[in-house]
Amino acid sequence: MEAIVIPLSDRTSSSQVSKLDQLCMTSRSLEEIVLGWVRPGFSLVIGLNRELADPCLALSFVRRGETIAIANLSLDYIKKTYPRIAPLKESVLRFADQDGFRPDDVWFDARNERLGIYTDEALDMNVAPAEALLELLLSYSLSSAGFAEISQSRRNAKDASHSPLLRTSLVFLGLEADQGWYELVGFWRTALQDYIDCRAALPN
């Protein structure tokens, strides 16, 4: 993917920058960048970078809580590469009989059904198939006040028989100070790898 990697920490070595450049250059999709970077202690934050003259989609590479580098991707490139991403429904529903609001649950229920998102009772969180990751990441990241963060859960005795779980935090800060919300969706790492491998095997 076409990206410009900028180091943000004194502890970011030229070798690390070179590896991130290589990761971005050789990855054919955002999902491949996710798999190439995210592991225990390493997370990826995705959101708009509005500080540049031409706003970009920024990928922040975080290592043990410190952002070590950022990769800026052209919005034109992202929109041309992923033209069918459904935008996030940002408007909220106000309660008629009390203060407060809720996101448009009818819209979110329809989105969850379309993308195959379901509630895993054992994990106590929503889980989605690999093909839903891209839309969730970009719908929040390209919204007016949102971002996404992907990290990997540490495996323990309870889930040792399963693939590592990628925890995707989806945050919308809101159109006003009191109108934001947060979603947490899990993805199985092995399923995402299988999805990428299958897609790569298909003829162009």
Stockholm file with secondary structure:
# STOCKHOLM 1.0

chainA/1-204         MEAIVIPLSDRTSSSQVSKLDQLCMTSRSLEEIVLGWVRPGFSLVIGLNRELADPCLALSFVRRGETIAIANLSLDYIKKTYPRIAPLKESVLRFADQDGFRPDDVWFDARNERLGIYTDEALDMNVAPAEALLELLLSYSLSSAGFAEISQSRRNAKDASHSPLLRTSLVFLGLEADQGWYELVGFWRTALQDYIDCRAALPN
#=GR chainA/1-204 SS CCCEEEECSTTCCHHHHHHHHHHHHHCSSHHHHHHHHCBTTEEEEEEEECSSSSCEEEEEEEETTEEEEEEEEEHHHHHHHSTTCCCCCCCEEECSSSSCEEECHHHHHHHHHHHTCEEETTTTEEECCGGGHHHHHHHHHTSTTEEEEEEECCCCTTTTTSCCEEEEEEEECCSSTTCCEEEEEEEEHHHHHHHHHHHHHSCC
#=GC SS_cons         CCCEEEECSTTCCHHHHHHHHHHHHHCSSHHHHHHHHCBTTEEEEEEEECSSSSCEEEEEEEETTEEEEEEEEEHHHHHHHSTTCCCCCCCEEECSSSSCEEECHHHHHHHHHHHTCEEETTTTEEECCGGGHHHHHHHHHTSTTEEEEEEECCCCTTTTTSCCEEEEEEEECCSSTTCCEEEEEEEEHHHHHHHHHHHHHSCC
//
